Amino acid sequence: METIQECITVVVPVYNGENYLCATIKAILNSEYQKIEVLLVDDGSTDKSGDICMKFAKEDQRVRYIRQKNGGIVAARNKGLALAKGEYICFCDQDDLTDCKMYYEILQKMKAENAQIGLCSTGQLLNGEKIPYEHVADAVYNEEEIKENLLFPLLFRGYNYSYAESGNYIYGTVWKCIFRREFLDLHKMKFRKFIDYEDDWIFVTEAFSYAKCVVTCSISGYYWRINKSSKSHKKTFIEDIIGKMEVYDSYVYAFLADCIIDKVILKEYSRVSLCEHFVDLYRNEASIKDLKKKKVYRRAVSEYLRKKDYKTQLKCRMHLRKSAFRRRLVYGSLIYLGIGITFYTSRAVDILEGGMSNIKCLILLDRKAKKV
């Protein structure tokens, strides 16, 4: 079966992951495609993760173990990028599972099409059960097709009705992707940290913007474990979130404006980004228990809203899918019970119902999706 000769490096950031780490590493090593380098980057674990990593490194020459001072997942992934030896690079979280066919299926298609990026369908792993999560069809995308079928759905995150109704929704998760190493080197790509999250989304957005050819595989190759004790499921307050959002926005807008995006698209994206920020601000408040701190936080949010001057932006009113925002806000409510949402929804609904004038390109894409 194995006709591809190049090596693939699988970067696994590790931090206190002793509960599932063995299963994750074994799944990677049991891949049908055997020319693999598993790069375990220990980000200063204080549990038995280091011992587990060293054991695998001693038993299998395909495994390399690197330990560094704690710097977060962005630092660990970037360390992996710098030290990877493979011609192809991908990433795996320490508690997730990969299907044995994932790497072979994607690499085979990437080689056949000379693609810079390959990605697959994904699933969730809940109490041992594999549940479908994100589905992509078998396809090859070039140039403008990448924008229409991958980049724009990624940017609009389900808010634009044309993408949602056509089922074309792309999540900004890096672990479903394989990247050609020379492609990453050419564009000097690395992970960036702005708001203690979104590093995946920015990396994938940049990759789609630069790519000339991307292949997608329908195989469910990656399973994301729903682990309620993981960092992503904990209520962690993000200090100075508003300042971080502003730096994040400046970077993303500048990148998109420089790379691709027509001014109309960029304007529509800015509104989607604002809606996402409302969700983030709400969830961040939900982690505050001290009432005085909560009042200070809300005053800061109010000032942030005034600076944005939404009234001026929203002169032309047109329908935008409210359900996308409401799903996110309700989801946040279920996770963090007991927090009032009026403060956010009264402003967010204005944005969601706000004007989207001159969106000819989106209308054309909508018609194409509906085959009108």
MOGI-V112999 format. One record per residue. N is the residue number from 1. RES is the residue in three letters. SS is DSSP state (A for helix, B for strand, O for the rest). OMEGA is omega in whole degrees, 0 to 359 (* if undefined). Layout:
# MOGI-V112999
N_RES_SS_OMEGA ; N_RES_SS_OMEGA
This chain:
# MOGI-V112999
1_MET_O_189 ; 2_GLU_O_180 ; 3_THR_O_179 ; 4_ILE_O_185 ; 5_GLN_O_184 ; 6_GLU_O_178 ; 7_CYS_O_174 ; 8_ILE_B_176 ; 9_THR_B_176 ; 10_VAL_B_181 ; 11_VAL_B_180 ; 12_VAL_B_175 ; 13_PRO_B_184 ; 14_VAL_B_172 ; 15_TYR_O_179 ; 16_ASN_O_183 ; 17_GLY_O_187 ; 18_GLU_O_185 ; 19_ASN_O_186 ; 20_TYR_O_188 ; 21_LEU_A_180 ; 22_CYS_A_181 ; 23_ALA_A_180 ; 24_THR_A_182 ; 25_ILE_A_180 ; 26_LYS_A_180 ; 27_ALA_A_179 ; 28_ILE_A_182 ; 29_LEU_A_180 ; 30_ASN_O_178 ; 31_SER_O_176 ; 32_GLU_O_176 ; 33_TYR_O_191 ; 34_GLN_O_181 ; 35_LYS_O_188 ; 36_ILE_B_168 ; 37_GLU_B_177 ; 38_VAL_B_184 ; 39_LEU_B_181 ; 40_LEU_B_182 ; 41_VAL_B_181 ; 42_ASP_B_185 ; 43_ASP_O_177 ; 44_GLY_O_181 ; 45_SER_O_178 ; 46_THR_O_177 ; 47_ASP_O_183 ; 48_LYS_O_182 ; 49_SER_A_180 ; 50_GLY_A_179 ; 51_ASP_A_179 ; 52_ILE_A_180 ; 53_CYS_A_181 ; 54_MET_A_179 ; 55_LYS_A_179 ; 56_PHE_A_180 ; 57_ALA_A_179 ; 58_LYS_A_185 ; 59_GLU_A_184 ; 60_ASP_O_184 ; 61_GLN_O_178 ; 62_ARG_O_183 ; 63_VAL_B_174 ; 64_ARG_B_182 ; 65_TYR_B_179 ; 66_ILE_B_177 ; 67_ARG_B_179 ; 68_GLN_O_176 ; 69_LYS_O_183 ; 70_ASN_O_181 ; 71_GLY_O_180 ; 72_GLY_O_186 ; 73_ILE_A_179 ; 74_VAL_A_179 ; 75_ALA_A_180 ; 76_ALA_A_179 ; 77_ARG_A_179 ; 78_ASN_A_175 ; 79_LYS_A_178 ; 80_GLY_A_177 ; 81_LEU_A_183 ; 82_ALA_A_186 ; 83_LEU_A_183 ; 84_ALA_O_180 ; 85_LYS_O_185 ; 86_GLY_O_175 ; 87_GLU_O_176 ; 88_TYR_B_182 ; 89_ILE_B_172 ; 90_CYS_B_186 ; 91_PHE_B_178 ; 92_CYS_O_176 ; 93_ASP_O_191 ; 94_GLN_O_182 ; 95_ASP_O_182 ; 96_ASP_O_180 ; 97_LEU_B_175 ; 98_THR_B_175 ; 99_ASP_O_184 ; 100_CYS_O_182 ; 101_LYS_O_189 ; 102_MET_A_187 ; 103_TYR_A_181 ; 104_TYR_A_183 ; 105_GLU_A_181 ; 106_ILE_A_182 ; 107_LEU_A_179 ; 108_GLN_A_181 ; 109_LYS_A_178 ; 110_MET_A_179 ; 111_LYS_A_183 ; 112_ALA_A_184 ; 113_GLU_A_183 ; 114_ASN_O_184 ; 115_ALA_O_176 ; 116_GLN_O_182 ; 117_ILE_B_172 ; 118_GLY_B_179 ; 119_LEU_B_186 ; 120_CYS_B_173 ; 121_SER_B_182 ; 122_THR_B_177 ; 123_GLY_B_175 ; 124_GLN_B_179 ; 125_LEU_B_183 ; 126_LEU_B_181 ; 127_ASN_O_177 ; 128_GLY_O_180 ; 129_GLU_B_178 ; 130_LYS_B_184 ; 131_ILE_B_178 ; 132_PRO_B_183 ; 133_TYR_B_180 ; 134_GLU_B_181 ; 135_HIS_O_172 ; 136_VAL_O_180 ; 137_ALA_O_173 ; 138_ASP_O_184 ; 139_ALA_B_174 ; 140_VAL_B_182 ; 141_TYR_B_179 ; 142_ASN_B_172 ; 143_GLU_O_185 ; 144_GLU_A_179 ; 145_GLU_A_178 ; 146_ILE_A_180 ; 147_LYS_A_185 ; 148_GLU_A_188 ; 149_ASN_A_183 ; 150_LEU_A_187 ; 151_LEU_A_182 ; 152_PHE_A_175 ; 153_PRO_A_177 ; 154_LEU_A_182 ; 155_LEU_A_187 ; 156_PHE_A_168 ; 157_ARG_O_178 ; 158_GLY_O_180 ; 159_TYR_O_180 ; 160_ASN_O_189 ; 161_TYR_A_184 ; 162_SER_A_180 ; 163_TYR_A_183 ; 164_ALA_A_182 ; 165_GLU_A_179 ; 166_SER_O_179 ; 167_GLY_O_183 ; 168_ASN_O_182 ; 169_TYR_O_182 ; 170_ILE_O_177 ; 171_TYR_O_182 ; 172_GLY_O_180 ; 173_THR_O_185 ; 174_VAL_A_188 ; 175_TRP_A_176 ; 176_LYS_A_188 ; 177_CYS_B_167 ; 178_ILE_B_183 ; 179_PHE_B_173 ; 180_ARG_B_186 ; 181_ARG_A_182 ; 182_GLU_A_176 ; 183_PHE_A_178 ; 184_LEU_A_180 ; 185_ASP_A_182 ; 186_LEU_A_183 ; 187_HIS_O_177 ; 188_LYS_O_185 ; 189_MET_O_176 ; 190_LYS_O_178 ; 191_PHE_O_183 ; 192_ARG_O_182 ; 193_LYS_O_179 ; 194_PHE_O_187 ; 195_ILE_O_182 ; 196_ASP_O_174 ; 197_TYR_O_180 ; 198_GLU_O_180 ; 199_ASP_A_175 ; 200_ASP_A_186 ; 201_TRP_A_180 ; 202_ILE_A_181 ; 203_PHE_A_181 ; 204_VAL_A_178 ; 205_THR_A_179 ; 206_GLU_A_181 ; 207_ALA_A_178 ; 208_PHE_A_181 ; 209_SER_A_183 ; 210_TYR_A_190 ; 211_ALA_O_175 ; 212_LYS_O_179 ; 213_CYS_B_178 ; 214_VAL_B_176 ; 215_VAL_B_177 ; 216_THR_B_182 ; 217_CYS_B_184 ; 218_SER_B_182 ; 219_ILE_B_174 ; 220_SER_B_189 ; 221_GLY_B_186 ; 222_TYR_B_181 ; 223_TYR_B_182 ; 224_TRP_B_183 ; 225_ARG_B_175 ; 226_ILE_O_185 ; 227_ASN_O_186 ; 228_LYS_O_179 ; 229_SER_O_181 ; 230_SER_O_183 ; 231_LYS_A_184 ; 232_SER_A_180 ; 233_HIS_A_180 ; 234_LYS_O_177 ; 235_LYS_O_181 ; 236_THR_O_180 ; 237_PHE_O_179 ; 238_ILE_O_179 ; 239_GLU_O_176 ; 240_ASP_O_183 ; 241_ILE_A_181 ; 242_ILE_A_177 ; 243_GLY_A_179 ; 244_LYS_A_177 ; 245_MET_A_182 ; 246_GLU_A_177 ; 247_VAL_A_178 ; 248_TYR_A_180 ; 249_ASP_A_181 ; 250_SER_A_181 ; 251_TYR_A_184 ; 252_VAL_A_181 ; 253_TYR_A_180 ; 254_ALA_A_180 ; 255_PHE_A_182 ; 256_LEU_A_180 ; 257_ALA_A_182 ; 258_ASP_A_187 ; 259_CYS_A_193 ; 260_ILE_O_211 ; 261_ILE_O_170 ; 262_ASP_O_185 ; 263_LYS_A_180 ; 264_VAL_A_179 ; 265_ILE_A_182 ; 266_LEU_A_179 ; 267_LYS_A_179 ; 268_GLU_A_178 ; 269_TYR_A_182 ; 270_SER_A_179 ; 271_ARG_A_176 ; 272_VAL_A_180 ; 273_SER_A_178 ; 274_LEU_A_178 ; 275_CYS_A_178 ; 276_GLU_A_180 ; 277_HIS_A_177 ; 278_PHE_A_179 ; 279_VAL_A_182 ; 280_ASP_A_179 ; 281_LEU_A_179 ; 282_TYR_A_180 ; 283_ARG_A_179 ; 284_ASN_A_178 ; 285_GLU_A_183 ; 286_ALA_A_180 ; 287_SER_O_180 ; 288_ILE_O_180 ; 289_LYS_O_181 ; 290_ASP_O_185 ; 291_LEU_A_179 ; 292_LYS_A_179 ; 293_LYS_A_180 ; 294_LYS_A_179 ; 295_LYS_A_178 ; 296_VAL_A_180 ; 297_TYR_A_181 ; 298_ARG_A_177 ; 299_ARG_A_179 ; 300_ALA_A_178 ; 301_VAL_A_179 ; 302_SER_A_179 ; 303_GLU_A_178 ; 304_TYR_A_180 ; 305_LEU_A_180 ; 306_ARG_A_180 ; 307_LYS_A_182 ; 308_LYS_A_176 ; 309_ASP_O_183 ; 310_TYR_A_183 ; 311_LYS_A_180 ; 312_THR_A_183 ; 313_GLN_A_192 ; 314_LEU_O_182 ; 315_LYS_O_181 ; 316_CYS_O_186 ; 317_ARG_O_182 ; 318_MET_O_185 ; 319_HIS_O_173 ; 320_LEU_O_184 ; 321_ARG_O_179 ; 322_LYS_A_187 ; 323_SER_A_181 ; 324_ALA_A_179 ; 325_PHE_A_184 ; 326_ARG_A_177 ; 327_ARG_A_182 ; 328_ARG_A_182 ; 329_LEU_A_178 ; 330_VAL_A_178 ; 331_TYR_A_178 ; 332_GLY_A_180 ; 333_SER_A_180 ; 334_LEU_A_180 ; 335_ILE_A_185 ; 336_TYR_O_184 ; 337_LEU_O_174 ; 338_GLY_O_181 ; 339_ILE_O_178 ; 340_GLY_O_183 ; 341_ILE_O_182 ; 342_THR_A_182 ; 343_PHE_A_183 ; 344_TYR_A_186 ; 345_THR_A_181 ; 346_SER_A_179 ; 347_ARG_A_184 ; 348_ALA_A_180 ; 349_VAL_A_176 ; 350_ASP_A_180 ; 351_ILE_A_184 ; 352_LEU_A_178 ; 353_GLU_O_186 ; 354_GLY_O_188 ; 355_GLY_O_173 ; 356_MET_O_184 ; 357_SER_O_176 ; 358_ASN_O_181 ; 359_ILE_O_183 ; 360_LYS_A_183 ; 361_CYS_A_180 ; 362_LEU_A_178 ; 363_ILE_A_178 ; 364_LEU_A_178 ; 365_LEU_A_178 ; 366_ASP_A_180 ; 367_ARG_A_179 ; 368_LYS_A_181 ; 369_ALA_A_182 ; 370_LYS_A_180 ; 371_LYS_O_179 ; 372_VAL_O_*
